[in-house]
Amino acid sequence: MRRLLLAAWLLAALPVGAQVGVRDGLGQLLSLPAPARRIVALSPHLVEDLYAIGAERQLVAAVDYSDYPPAARQLPRVGGYSGISLEAILRQRPDLVLAWRDGGNGRELARLRELGIPVYISAPVALADVASELRRLGTLTGRAAPAEAAARQYEDGLRTLQRRHARAAPLRVFVQVGDNPLFTVSSRSFLGSLLTLCGGRNVFAAAPLPAPQVSNEAVLAARPQVMLAFDASLPARWQRWPQLPAVRDRLQFTLAPDPVSRPGPRLLEGAANVCAALNSARHKLGLTPS
C-alpha cells in the first residue's frame, strides 16, 4: 500500500515551471523543482498562513484544530497533537509538507524526507518572524506577490500599534494560562512580546521558559495591576485575595486564545485585543492623557 502511495506521489511531483528555494525556520535550504501544488500543513498556524497568502487551493490536508478560517475545517485530517499518520499524508500525494519545530513528529518527518518528500520547518520566535515566514511560503507556493502584501499589512499593523502605545503608561500585567497547575508566559512567548508592544510590563517576563509554572505566592508578590486570562472561569481564583490591585480595581480581562498564541498573521488581531484591554485598564485607573 505504501509503495503505491509513494509511486502516486512521484507522478504528481514531476517538475513543472521554475525551481524555487528558501531557507526554512531552522536555516535549512529547501528547494523545489516548481512551486508546490499539493501541500500538507501539520500546524494550525501554517494553515492560516497559507490562507493569508492566497494559497489555500494548494492546501490538501491539515491536522486537528486547524479551524481558521472556517473553510479550513473541511480539510482532510492527517493527525493531531497525539501524532500524525504517514499513510494519511502519503495518500494526499504532497509535494511539500509544512511542519512546526515544536510540534514533535520528528521520526515521521525524517521518514518523509527519506521518501523524498520536501519538509519545511516553521520556527518563528519573534513577532517579526511571522512576516518573514509569509514571504518564504509565498516563494514556495508561487504566491510571492500576495504573500508580500500580507507581510506588509502585518508589519504595518504592528508598527501602528507600537507608535500608538510608545508613550502609554506602563502597567504590571499577569497572564494566567490554566488553573491547576497555574502557568503564565514569559518574554520568550509571542504573548509576552505583545504585552511589551502594548506598553505592558509582564511580571514574569524574566522567567527562563516561554510558559513557566508559577505559584499563588509568586503572583501575590508581583502585585499585578492587570490580569489577562483565556477562560472566563479563571479570574474567580483570585477573588480570595482582594488586596491584589487587579482584583481590587476589577481589572481582570478574558481574551480569545488563538489570536495571541498562533504565530501567524492573526497575531495582529491578538495584539489589538491585548492593547484594548490595557487601554481600558489605563482609562479606569486615570492613566490616559486628558
C-alpha positions in Angstrom: 0.0 0.0 0.0 2.7 2.5 1.0 4.7 1.7 -2.3 1.6 2.5 -4.3 1.1 5.8 -2.4 4.7 6.7 -3.0 4.5 6.0 -6.7 1.4 8.2 -7.0 3.2 10.9 -5.1 6.2 10.7 -7.5 4.0 11.0 -10.5 2.2 14.0 -9.0 5.5 15.7 -8.2 7.0 15.8 -11.7 8.6 19.3 -12.1 6.5 21.9 -13.9 7.9 25.5 -14.1 10.8 27.1 -12.5 12.7 25.9 -9.5 12.1 27.7 -6.2 14.0 27.7 -2.9 14.2 29.2 0.6 15.8 28.6 3.9 13.2 27.4 6.5 12.9 28.5 10.1 15.9 26.4 11.1 18.1 27.9 8.3 17.9 24.7 6.2 17.9 25.1 2.5 14.8 23.8 0.8 14.5 23.6 -3.0 11.5 22.5 -5.1 11.5 21.8 -8.8 8.5 24.1 -9.1 6.1 25.9 -6.7 4.2 23.4 -4.6 0.9 22.3 -5.8 -0.2 19.9 -3.1 0.7 20.9 0.5 0.0 19.2 3.8 0.3 21.5 6.8 1.0 20.0 10.2 0.2 23.0 12.4 -2.9 25.3 12.6 -0.8 28.5 12.2 0.7 27.2 8.9 -2.9 26.6 7.6 -3.7 30.2 8.5 -0.5 31.4 6.8 -1.5 29.7 3.5 -4.9 31.2 3.5 -3.5 34.6 4.2 -1.3 34.5 1.1 -4.0 33.1 -1.1 -2.5 29.6 -1.4 -5.5 27.7 0.1 -6.2 25.8 -3.1 -2.8 24.2 -2.9 -3.6 23.0 0.7 -4.8 19.4 0.6 -4.8 18.3 4.3 -4.1 19.6 7.8 -4.2 18.5 11.4 -6.7 18.8 14.2 -7.5 22.2 15.5 -6.9 23.8 12.0 -10.1 25.7 12.3 -9.4 29.2 10.9 -10.6 30.4 8.6 -13.8 28.4 8.8 -13.2 26.8 5.4 -10.1 25.1 6.8 -12.4 22.9 9.0 -13.4 21.0 5.8 -9.8 19.8 5.0 -8.9 16.1 5.4 -7.1 15.4 8.7 -3.7 13.6 8.8 -3.3 13.6 12.6 -3.2 16.0 15.6 -1.3 16.7 18.8 -1.1 13.0 19.6 0.7 12.2 16.4 0.4 12.1 12.6 -0.3 9.3 10.1 2.3 8.8 7.4 -0.1 6.8 5.3 -2.7 9.6 5.6 -0.1 12.1 4.4 1.1 9.9 1.5 -2.5 9.4 0.4 -2.6 13.1 -0.3 0.3 12.9 -2.7 2.0 16.1 -1.3 4.9 17.8 -3.0 5.5 19.8 0.2 4.9 19.2 3.9 4.9 22.1 6.4 5.7 21.3 10.0 6.3 23.2 13.2 9.6 22.9 15.1 7.8 22.4 18.4 5.1 20.1 17.0 7.0 16.8 17.7 6.7 14.1 15.0 10.5 14.1 14.4 10.6 10.4 13.4 7.7 10.8 10.9 9.3 13.9 9.4 12.6 12.1 8.9 10.7 9.3 7.2 9.0 11.7 4.8 12.4 13.1 3.9 13.7 9.6 3.3 10.8 9.1 0.9 11.9 12.2 -1.0 9.1 14.5 0.2 10.3 18.0 0.9 9.7 19.2 4.5 9.7 22.9 5.6 10.2 23.6 9.3 8.4 26.6 10.8 10.2 28.1 13.8 9.1 31.7 14.4 10.4 33.1 17.7 9.7 36.8 17.4 6.8 38.9 16.1 8.9 39.9 13.0 9.4 36.3 12.1 5.7 36.0 11.0 6.2 38.3 8.1 9.4 36.6 7.0 7.6 33.3 7.0 4.7 34.6 4.9 7.3 35.7 2.3 9.1 32.3 2.3 5.8 30.5 1.9 4.9 32.8 -0.9 8.1 31.8 -2.7 7.4 28.1 -2.2 3.8 28.3 -3.4 4.3 30.7 -6.3 2.3 33.3 -4.4 5.1 35.9 -3.8 3.0 39.0 -4.6 0.0 38.3 -2.3 2.5 37.0 0.4 4.4 40.3 0.2 1.1 42.2 0.6 0.1 40.1 3.6 3.5 40.5 5.2 3.5 44.3 4.7 -0.1 44.5 6.1 1.1 42.6 9.2 4.2 44.7 9.6 2.3 48.0 9.1 -0.2 46.9 11.7 2.5 46.2 14.3 4.2 49.4 13.7 1.0 51.4 14.1 0.3 49.7 17.4 3.9 50.3 18.5 3.7 54.0 17.7 0.3 54.4 19.4 1.5 52.9 22.6 5.1 54.1 22.7 4.2 56.6 25.4 1.5 54.6 27.2 1.7 54.5 31.0 3.3 51.1 31.9 1.1 48.6 33.7 2.2 45.4 35.6 0.4 42.5 33.9 -0.1 38.9 34.8 -1.2 36.4 32.2 -3.0 33.3 33.5 -2.7 30.2 31.4 -4.6 27.3 33.0 -5.6 27.0 36.6 -4.4 23.7 38.1 -1.4 23.8 37.7 -1.0 27.5 37.2 1.0 28.6 34.2 1.9 32.0 32.8 4.0 33.4 29.9 7.5 35.0 29.8 9.1 37.4 27.4 10.1 34.3 25.3 6.5 33.8 24.2 4.5 35.7 21.5 2.1 36.9 24.1 4.9 38.3 26.1 6.0 40.3 23.1 2.5 41.6 22.6 2.4 42.8 26.2 5.6 44.8 25.6 4.2 46.2 22.3 1.1 47.5 24.1 3.0 49.1 27.0 2.5 46.2 29.4 5.2 45.0 31.9 4.9 41.3 32.2 5.5 40.4 35.9 7.1 37.1 34.8 9.0 38.4 31.8 12.3 37.1 33.1 11.3 33.5 33.5 13.6 31.1 31.6 10.8 29.2 29.9 8.1 30.5 27.4 5.3 29.1 29.6 6.6 28.7 33.2 4.6 27.3 36.1 4.1 29.7 38.9 2.7 29.7 42.4 -0.1 31.8 44.0 2.5 33.3 46.3 4.6 34.5 43.4 1.6 36.2 41.8 0.7 37.8 45.1 4.2 39.1 45.5 4.2 40.6 41.9 1.1 42.6 42.7 -0.2 42.8 39.0 -2.3 45.8 38.1 -4.0 43.9 35.3 -4.7 40.2 34.8 -5.4 38.5 31.5 -6.9 35.0 31.0 -8.3 32.9 28.2 -11.2 31.3 30.1 -13.9 33.3 31.8 -13.9 31.0 34.8 -10.2 31.5 35.6 -10.3 35.0 37.2 -12.5 33.7 40.0 -9.4 32.0 41.5 -8.1 35.4 42.7 -11.2 36.7 44.5 -10.0 35.4 47.8 -7.2 38.0 47.6 -8.9 41.3 47.3 -5.7 43.1 48.2 -4.3 42.3 44.7 -4.5 45.6 42.7 -6.1 43.8 39.6 -8.8 42.3 41.8 -9.4 45.4 43.9 -9.8 47.5 40.7 -11.7 44.9 38.8 -9.1 44.8 36.0 -9.3 41.1 35.0 -9.9 40.5 31.3 -10.7 37.4 29.3 -9.2 37.2 25.8 -9.7 34.8 22.8 -6.6 32.5 23.0 -5.9 31.6 19.3 -5.0 35.2 18.1 -2.4 35.6 20.7 -0.9 32.1 20.6 -0.7 31.1 17.0 2.4 32.6 15.3 0.6 33.7 12.2 -1.0 36.9 10.8 -3.7 36.8 13.4 -1.1 37.9 16.0 -2.0 41.4 14.7 -5.6 40.8 15.9 -4.3 39.4 19.2 -2.1 42.5 19.7 -5.1 44.8 19.1 -7.1 42.8 21.8 -4.2 43.0 24.3 -3.8 46.7 23.7 -7.5 47.3 24.0 -7.6 45.6 27.4 -4.6 47.6 28.7 -6.1 50.8 27.4 -9.3 50.0 29.2 -7.3 49.5 32.4 -5.5 52.8 32.0 -8.7 54.6 31.4 -10.2 53.2 34.6 -7.1 54.0 36.6 -7.0 57.5 35.2 -3.7 57.0 33.4 -4.8 58.1 30.0 -4.0 61.6 28.7 -6.7 64.1 29.4 
